């Protein structure tokens, strides 16, 4: 959109289109300036100056348009001289009133040269087209002309960048043909490839960090033409510009992968832990009276945001497939002008796998320190949202809203349960809850829509179900990767944040050859944390007595109730369990259908014949028997498929 259209659109929106002709008042002018700044994030005065400057430049380039007409006419007629004027009364020696600037003249000169070159290329292509052979799968397809230009003696497609150097095996084969493939052994191919991938991975991470510092690390900026300013590359050679633009396109593809930052914003530059100090204030004001009568209190409590070290390491036991699959692939795809996209392809595929694992881990993951020399589940690399929330409960800083009405909602009553939950929060929270957002399982979005149509169907007015609770005007967001968990989370948007150290570190892929095998790896930091939960109390009784005062996160308690006298629990149903009152002494002997990578939490719901776990059989690896003595005591375990036993993670 041009600046002129932006201004006219804003004037129409404010109803000032007619007023501006007569002159705006100071107040109206101030309103236009402020609205323009808010709408386009730029200064109106600067844009007006830029518009004037652009219009002056446009006049200077009128001569270029005329020159193009002349060149086009020359190509049609085959004549070398300038086309003569059609006006018989015009003096051919008369000087034009507007002379092109030196810059415009230079542009005209360059355009003439390019068109002249293209004319020669066109004649060459027409000649070669008459000699074209049928495209057969077993034949080498060698394009006569690449999109980026003609291949030179040193660079593929004339792109002067190391990525396109003909020193690279795949570039040389693209330029010269597959007949050269047999002259290269796998070791040389891998030396080139591992260096190229490692360098490209480092450059990609650096570019992501640069875009983040400019506020441009988002889909809109990377996919909107003209949004990112590449003028800073004007002094670099064309190869650098080409690769940076290709890199931005790859980053855009990575950012298009499903991620959680749209729900929980990302905070960067956390190397280990970040201390977030929360201040709790008591009453300060009172009726006036003279003298030194002081009233007020302030208590500082820390909230620690933690990131965990995460890595991927993969061993390609044989990279002969590079020769066999990729270099062989070059024999039949000569029409593709960018053969080094193998590197992009590898990084993108690895990024897809890592992003999918991270998305699941940031919701349901639980950090478990690895056993030296042993592989561990990706879910154990860092602690996700759900277990972080239950840690807050265990630390006596978050009191759940525990009610059967909404702890175990169904498809039929999901909306009623959500409204009941928010209503209970509104009763204890001193301010309006419409400033909060309600987060629930995205798997149950279809349930909510069906419930909404049933309750409000006649009032939809063709707009469809609204993702806002009608009674309290609370917006709803749906969290992916929660399995069947029926968690409801109500808090201020942005309170929970995903954490990292350096942007793009996860995609900083490195390669290294070891004999005939190749290692690939990257290291990064990640986590998730709330900035404000509530005051920490010494015990649960004090937390309950506080009755949600100063609490900013509210949850239901979506645990699965264990049947009375049950000796097993079903791992398919849930991973959060709460025992109940038993009629006799009861011990859990197994978590059936336990899944790898899942941390199961069993909580004591009653001390009447309280459910216990013996240090025996499948639980033989516990640190000790679990014999809860108070309601709320819990134990967390995970299943080790190798030993076929449960391993203790922690207990209260």
N, C-alpha and C positions, 0 to 999 in steps of 0.2 A: 504494500500500500504506500502510495506517495505521500509526502508531507502535506501537500495541498489537500488530498483526499482525507487525511487524518484530521486536519483542521476543520474542513467543511463538515465532516461527520460529527465532530464534537459540537460545533455550533448548532447543527440540526438537533442533536440530542438535548442540548440545553435550551433550545427554542430561541437562539440569538441570531438566526440567519438574517432576519429582516432588521433587527436592532443594530447589527454591526455596521450596516450601511450608514445609519444616522450617527453612529458613534456610541460605544459602550461607556457606561459609568465606571468609576474606579472600582466599585464593588464587583460589578459584572466582569470587568477585566481580570480582577484578582481570582474570581471564580473560574474563568476560562483557563488561566495559567495553572491553577492548582489542579483542576480536573485533568488537564493535558498531562501534567507531571505524573499523576496517579495512574492514568490510563496507559501511557506509552513509556513511562519511566525515563523521560528525557525532558530537557528544558525547551519551552516554546520559543523563547528568544533565540536560542542557539539554532533551533530547527528553521526558524524564519530566515536567519542569516545564511544557513546552508542552502535553503531553497533558492534564495536570490543568487548565490554563487553558482548553483547548478544551472540556473537558467542562463546566466552569462556564459557559462562554458558550452551550453547547448548551441548558442549562436555561433561560437567559434568552430563547432564541428559541422556546421552546415556545409562547409566546403568539402568535408570528407564524403558526405552523402553525394554531392555532385561528382566527386572523383570516382566513386563507386559506379555511378550511372555510366560514366565515360568508359570505365574498364569493362563493364558488362556489355556495352555497345560494341566495344572493340572485339570482344570474344565472339559476339554474334556475327559481325561483319567480316572479321578476319583482318581488319585494317589496323595499322599501327598508329595512324594519326588520331588526334582528338576529334570527336564528332563535332561538326559545325553547327552553329546555332540555326534554328529554324526561322528566326526572325530576320527578314531581309533588311530591315531598317537599323539593325543593331550594328554598331561599330566594333569589329573584331579586336581592334587595338585599344578599345576603351578599357580603362582599369576598373576592376570591380570595386564597389563601394566598401565591401567587407573583405579584408584580406585574412586568410587563415593564419593562425598563430604558428610559431616555429614548431610547437609541439604537434599541432594538427597536421602541419606539412610532413613531419616525420612519420606520423601515423599513416598518412596517405601513401608515403613511399613504401612503408612496410606492407601495407595492404596490397599494393601493386605487385610487390615481390612474391607474396604468398599466393596471390591469384595466378601469377605467371608460373610458379612452381606447380600449383595444382593442375594447371592446364597441361603441363608436361606429364604429370602423374596420371591424369585422366587418359591421355593418349596411350601411355604405357599399359594401363589397366585394361583398356579396350582391346589392345593387341593381345594381352595375356589371356583375357576372357575367351577370345576366339580359339585359344589353344588349351582350354581347361579340360582336365580329365574328370571322369566320374569319381565321386568321393566313396572309396571303398574302405571298410573297417581295417583291412590289413595294410592299407597304404598310408604313407606319411603325408599329412596335409600341411603345406607350408604356405601361410598367407603371404601374398605379394606385398601387402602394405598393412601395418598394424595401426590400431586406433590412435596410439600415442605418437606415431612417427616411424620413420625408417630405421631399421637396425644399423648401428654403426660398427666400426671395427672393434669397439671396446664395450658397447652397451646394447642390450636388447631393447628394441623399439626406440632407440635413441634417448632413453631415460637415463640421464647421468646420475645414477645413484648406485651405491654398492649392492643393493638388493637386485639390481638388473645387470650387474657386471657379467660379462661373458666368461669370467673366471669360474662362475658357478656352473656346475654340471648341467642342471636342468635348463638354465638359460641358453647354454651353448647347444644343447640338443634341440631346443625349440627353434633356434636360429639356423642350425646347420642340418638338422634331420636326425632320425633315429639310428642311422648307420654308425654314428659315433658312440652309441650306447655301450657296445661291447668293449670299447677301449678304456672304460672306467670301471674300477673295482669298487666293491661295497665300502671299503674303508675310506676312500677319497670322497665318495658320495656322502658318507656320514660325517666326516670332518667338516665338510662345507655346510651340511644341513644343521648339525648341532650348533655351530657358530651362528648361522643365520637365525635359527629359532630363538636362541638365547638372546642375541642382540635385539631381535624384533620384540621379544617379550619385555625386555628392559625398556625399550623405547615406548612400547604401548603403555606400560605402567607410568612412565614419566609423562606421557601425553595426557593420560587420565588425571594425573595429579595437577597438571597445568590447567586443564579444562575446569577442574574442580575449583582451583584458585580464582578463576575468572567467572565462576558461577554458571558455567556452560556445560556441566556434566549432566545433561538431561536429554531426553528424546527429542523434545521440541526444538532445542537449540541445534542439535546435530542433524536434524532432518528438515529444518526450515531453510530454504535457500536464502543466503545473504545474512543469516543471523550471526554466524561466526566470522570475525574479521581476520582475513588471511593476509592483510597488507603487510604484516610484520615479516612475512616470508618473501616479500618482493625483492629483497637483496640476495636471497638464496637462489641456488640454481633450480631449474624447473624440476629436476628429479626429486629434490627435497620437498617441493610443493606437492608434487604428485603423490609421494608416499605418505605425507602428513594427511592429505585428503582421504587417501585409501584407509589410513589408520583410523580417522574419525568415523568412516563408514563402518569399520569393524567394531569400534567402540559402541556405535549406535546399535549394532546387532546384539552385542553383549547386554547393553542396557535394556533392550527389548525383551530379554529373557525375564520370566516372572521373578519378581523380587518383593521384598517386604518394605522397602523404603517409602513406598507410597502410603503405607499404613503407619509404620514407625520410622520417623526420620533418622537419617544417618548422622552420627557424630564422629568426626575423624580426629587424628593426632592424639590418641590415647595409647601410650606405650605399654602400660601395665595396669595401673589403677588410677582413677581420677576421683578426688575427694569433692563431693558436692555437699556443701554445708547448708543445712536447712535451719531456719530460725523460727522458733515458736514464741509468740509474744502473749503475755498476760494482759490484764486490764491496766490502762494508764490514766484515763480521764476520770474526773470526779468533780464534785461541787467545789467552788472556790472558797478558800479560807486562808488567812494570812499565816505565815510561819513556814518552817522547814518540815512540811508534811509530804513525804514522798510515797508514791505508789507506782507499781509497774514491775514487770519481770520479763526477762528474755532468756531463752534456753537455746543453745546451739547444739545440733545433732548432725553427725555426718551421714551421708549416703554415698556408698562407695560403688563407682562404676568400674567393672573389671573386664578386661579382655584376656582371652586365652590364646596361647600359641597353637596354631593349626598348620598342617602341612598336607601336601600330597606328594608321594613319591611312587613312580611307576617304572618298572623295569621291562623294557622291550627286549625280550630274550634274543630275538633275531630281527635285524632290520633289513633282511634280504627282500622283504615285501616291498621296500621302497623301490628297489630296482625292478622287481617283478610286477608290482601293481602300479606304482606312480609313473616311473619312467616308461613302462609299457603303455600306460594310459596316454602318454604324449603322442604315441603313434597314430591315434585315431581322433584327437581333439585339437587339431591345429587351428581351428577357428577361434579358440579361446585365447585372447591376447595376453593374459596375465598368468603365466605358468607358475610363478612363484606363489600363487595363492594356495599351494599346499601348506605353506607356513601359516597363512591365515586360517585355513581349514582346520589344521591341527589345534591351534590355539582356541578357535571358536568351539570345537567339539569338546575339548578339555574344559573350557569355560562353562559349557552347558551342563556337563556332569557335575562340576564343582558347585555351580549356582543352585542346581536342584537339590543337592545334598545339603548345602548351607541353608536353603529356605526351610527344609524340614527340621534341621538341627536347631535353628533359631526359634522354633516354636516348641518342639518336644525334646530337644537334646538335653543331656546331663553330663557335665564334665566329670570324667573319671581318669585319674592319672594312669598313663599306660604302664604296662608291665614291660620292663626292658627286653627288647628283642622279640616282642610279640606284636602281631597286628591287632588293631582294635576297631570296633565299629565306628563309622563316621559320626554316629549319634553321640559318642562319648567325647568328642573333641571340645565342645563348649556347652555351657548351660543355656537352655532356651527359655522362652517366655513362661511356660506353664510351671516348670520346676523352680524358676526364679520367683514366681508369685507365691508358691508354697513355701519357699525359703523365707519370704517375708512373714508368712503366717507363723512359721516355726520360730522366727526371731521376735515374736510378740510385737510386731509393728503394724500388722494388718489383721483386722477381725472380719472374717467372712460373714455375709448375710446367709445364715444357714436355715433354710426353710424348704420342706419337701415340695411346696407349691411350684418352685422354680429350680430346684436342684436337679430334677429329672423330668424335664419337660418332654412332650411328645409332639408329633406332627399336628395333632388336633388342637393342642393348647399352647403352642409355642409363643404366639403373640400375647396371649393373656398372661403367660408366665413372665415374659419380658416386661410387660406393663406393671405387673405386681412387684417385680424386682426393683424397677426404677421408682415405683411409689414408695417402697420401703426405704430406699436410699434418700428420697426427698424428705421423708419424715425425720431423718437424723442429720441431714446435711443442712447447715444454716443458710446457704445461698441457693440460687436457682440452679437446678440440675440441667437446664437447657444449654448450659455452656459446656456440658460433658458430651462424650461420645460413647455409645454402647457398642462393644465389640463382641461378636459371637462367631461360632463355627461356620465357615463358608459352605460346608457340606449341608447345612440346614437352611440355606438361603431359599431353596425351593419350598421347604416347609413353611417358611415365613410368608412367601408370596401366596401360597395356597390358602393359608389362614387369613391373610389380608383380603383376598378376593371373597372369601366366605363372609367375613364380617362387614367389609365396606364395599362390596361389589357394586351395589346400586349407586354408590356415590363416587365411582372412579372417574366419571366424566372423561372417559377414553384416555386417561393419563397412565393407567396401570398402577400397580402397587407402589406406594411411596416408601422409600427407605428411611423413614422418620417415624418414631413413635408419636402417634397423634396426640395423646394426652399431655405429654410433657415437652413436645417439640425437640426430642433428643434424636440426633442423627445416628444411623446404624452403619457400622462397617463390618465386613466379614473377613475373618482370618483364615487363610488356607492352611493345609497340612496339620489339622488338629485331630485327624482320625474321627472317632465317634464321640469325642469329649463334648459335654454339654456345658462348657464354661461360659459364663457371662462376666464381662469385664467392663466396668463403668469408670471412666476417668477423663481428665482433660486431654484433648488431642495434643500429641507431642510430648506427653509426660513420659511415655515409654520410648526409648530410642535404641536403635541398633548401633553398635560401636565398632570402630576399626582404628587402625593406626594410620597407614598411608593408603590413599585411594588407589585401587588397581593392583595392589600387591598380590592378590590371589591369582591374577592373570599374568604375573611376571614369570612366565614359564622358562625354565632353563633345561638344556640338554647336555649330556656328557657321555662320551663313548668309553666303554670298559670292555676290552677285547672285542668280541663280536656283538655284545649287548650294548644297549643304550639306556641310561637313566634319564628320566624326566621328572622335574620337581618344581615346587614353589612353596614359599612359607608366607604366612600372614597372621594377623591377629583379628579376633572377632569376639563379640559378646552382645548382650542386650541388658538394659537396665532402666529402671524408673528414676527420674530426677527427684521425685517427692512421693513418699509413701505415707508416712505418719510418724508419730513419736514412738520410740522404742521403750517397752516396759519390762520390768524385771521378771515378771511371770504372767501367765495367761489370765489369772484372776484380775490383775491390775489392768490388763488390756480390755477385758470385758467390762470392768467397772468404768473405764474411760468412755464407753458407749459411743465410739466412732468420732469423738472430738478430734479435730485437726487431721483427720484421715482424708486422703485425697484419692485413694484407690479403693474401689468396692467390687467384690466378687460374690457370686453365689458359691456353693460348696458342692461341686459336681462329682461326688464320690459315689461309688457303687456299694450299696449296703450288702454285707455278707450275711447270708441266711444263718439263723440260729443253729448252733451245733454243727455247722459246716466244717469239714476238714480239708477242703480244697477250694480254690477260687479259679475262675476261668479267665485266662489272660486274653482271650478274644473279646471279652466284654468291656474291659477297661484296664487301666494301669494304676488307678487310684481306688483303694478299697478301705472300707471302714467296718470293723466288726461290731457285733451287738451283744446284748445280754444272752448268755447261754444257759441251758437247763442243767448242764453238767460240765465237768472239766473237758476242755476242747483244745486241740492243737492242729494247726495247719501243717499238712505233710507235703503239699505240692501246689504249684501254680500251673494248672494244665494249659496246654496250648501257648506256652510262653514263647515270645518272639525275641530274636536276637536284636540287640541295640535298644531295648526298652528297659527303663528303670521302673520297677514296680514299688509302689508305696502302700504299705498296710498300716492302718491307724487303729488304735484302740478306741472303740465307741462306748464300751461299758466295762467296768471291773468286776461285774457279777459273773463268776466263772469265766474270767477274761480269757480270750483266745491267745494261745501261746504258740511259739515255734521252737521245737527241739533242735539241738545241734546234732543232727543225725540224717542219714539217707541223703536226699537231695539237698538238704540244708546243712550237710556235714561241714561245709567250709565257712559257716558263720563264725564270727569271733567268739560268740557265746550264745547260750540260749536266749531267746527273746521272751521276756516275762513282764509285760507292761504292768505298772502299778498305778497309773492314773489315766483318766480319759484324755486323749490327745497324744499319748505316747505313740511313736511310730518307728518303723524300720523300712529301709529301702534296699532292694536287692536287684540284681540282673542275672539272666541265665547265661551260663557258659556252655555252649554247645559241645565244646571239645571234651570237657570233664563231665558234662551232663549234670552239673550241679549249679546251685544258686550262689552267687558271690555277694557278700554284704557291701553296700555302698556307704551307708551311714545309719545312725539311729538316734533318737532323741535322748 
